[in-house]
Amino acid sequence: TAFVLILVLSFYKLVSGQWQVTGPGKFVQAWVGEDAVFSCSLFPETSAEAMEVRFFRNQLHAVVHSIEGEDVWRKRQCVQYRGRTELVKDSITGTKNITPLDVGLYGCWFSSQIYDKEATWELQMSALGSFPLISIVGYVDGGIQLLCLSSGWFPQPTVKWKGPQGQHLSSDSRANADGHNLYDVETSIIVQENAGSISCSIHLAEQSHEVESKVLIRDTFFQPSPWRLASILPGLLCGGLCGVVVGMTIVFFKSKGKIQAELDWRRKHRQAELREARKHAVEVTLDPATAHSQLCVSDLKTVTHRKAPQKVPYSTKRFTRKSVVASQGFQAGKHYWEVDVGQNVGWCVGVCQDDTDRRKDSVTLSPNNGYWVFGLTTEYLYFTFNPHFINLSPETPPTRVGVFLDYEGGNISFFNTNDQSYICILTCQFEGLLRPYIQHVISEKKNGTPIFICPVSWD
């Protein structure tokens, strides 16, 4: 999804002497899906007509937008901002759709022949997630376990269960970030007899917005007879939970319907994205000269992990970590391939920079070190780095992963081809040659099987 940074500059009449740059403030706050407006001016009033003016992110050379010859600054502009910025001098216009991936430090820089100055600020944003949905897990330790789910939050929200008097109840909660850095939250609690009205509340720490769902736990839910308990549970699921007021029941099911409709739309949209990505399928073959000594490459498509190292010639191209890259390299265009990882644990797939130091096995597989990957640890945790470790939770465990590299677009996407679902996307301004990358590590608890590049299906 694209967004437009609306950049507002104020030009004034010429006044001699040095000047200062005034930015929009220390922070710029925006909601996900809205415009981000950056406004800069000079004080005292000074003409900027003969100056170079540049908006940047983090560092001066990371150009977001610039005022100079268009052919010049277009080449300097970061890939992820091409076609996404708009300069406005006297009015404000633009489109929407910023995402959490755009959070960070920005600045504007003015430079004359004898003097230059800059101002910086931080772009912050928030996103309100879906209405919390409460469901029954079952009877546990003489009580009823309730589960509350919500998705689409940023930053990570606070989740609380409350009792009838609004008192906080202890619970187990967790939050996972998806490929767009939006958080899905899950919390559960076990309630006992005479619990009364129980609510699940979710809110953002720095915002006053809060969403809440309530459920009424009746004494009749707790009966000693097993058949009685079994008959109560379906009743709970059919409507007993939302017995506080009829209005809350209506809101609950309307929200659930909206969420389901949104999930259906997203599923169809991601399936269309996968079909589009497969149009860019390319031939990928593995380079045995780059494989770790415990990895055996056969038919240029299959990599097998051996417990004992092989005798291999020394080469600076060879990885000291259990990895291998493809013979093909990409530094332009769109490319798609699929990797069958089977039931293995301890693997990751993606791309890496061709000039990354392959003799260092201690560096993390982060974009900061030239790696863009998705994988599964030996602890059965799906993960990526962006640039720090992010725990992912695919709906279906993938045994075959689709990798789509859009070099000029500045992103790499990962798909679960088992259910044609989208897993995550990493965004970056790519530089240099990128090669398809595979890491294969055998778990101590489970024997490994081969990982191989497989033909792409158009079905």
CORVENDA-V227638 format. One record per run of one state. SS is the DSSP state (h for helix, s for strand, l for the rest). FROM is the first residue (numbers start at 0). TO is the last residue. If there is no record, write none. Layout:
<<SS:FROM:TO> <SS:FROM:TO>>
//
This chain:
<<l:0:3> <s:4:9> <l:10:18> <s:19:21> <l:22:25> <s:26:30> <l:31:34> <s:35:42> <l:43:50> <s:51:56> <l:57:61> <s:62:66> <l:67:68> <h:69:75> <s:76:76> <l:77:77> <h:78:80> <l:81:83> <s:84:87> <l:88:98> <h:99:101> <l:102:102> <s:103:110> <l:111:114> <s:115:126> <l:127:131> <s:132:139> <l:140:141> <s:142:153> <l:154:156> <s:157:161> <l:162:166> <s:167:168> <l:169:170> <s:171:176> <l:177:181> <s:182:190> <l:191:194> <s:195:202> <l:203:208> <s:209:216> <l:217:217> <h:218:220> <l:221:224> <h:225:237> <l:238:238> <h:239:241> <l:242:244> <h:245:277> <l:278:279> <s:280:280> <l:281:284> <s:285:285> <l:286:286> <h:287:289> <l:290:293> <s:294:297> <l:298:300> <s:301:304> <l:305:321> <s:322:329> <l:330:332> <s:333:339> <l:340:345> <s:346:352> <l:353:365> <h:366:368> <l:369:369> <s:370:375> <l:376:380> <s:381:384> <l:385:387> <s:388:391> <l:392:398> <s:399:405> <l:406:409> <s:410:415> <l:416:419> <s:420:426> <l:427:432> <s:433:439> <l:440:449> <s:450:453> <l:454:458>>
//
